[in-house]
């Protein structure tokens, strides 16, 4: 396991050898995991994992730069839940 940093956010790079059924052999897989408390403190997640380092950088960029977008999505979700329960005809479910 190697600790890396992007935009002052720590994440780890791990390689794991697993059996690939599709290829019928052992294969090495890369995992990049981030559980940076400061980065994720405003979000509903404690960690995330991706398979490519470029995806890790994209996700860190999202979490650092798109909080307003995230909040709008949470509001849409809350409105949809409220509408669903207000229009539910079978209240026993």
Order of alpha helices (4+ residues) and beta strands (2+ residues): beta-beta-beta-alpha-beta-alpha-alpha
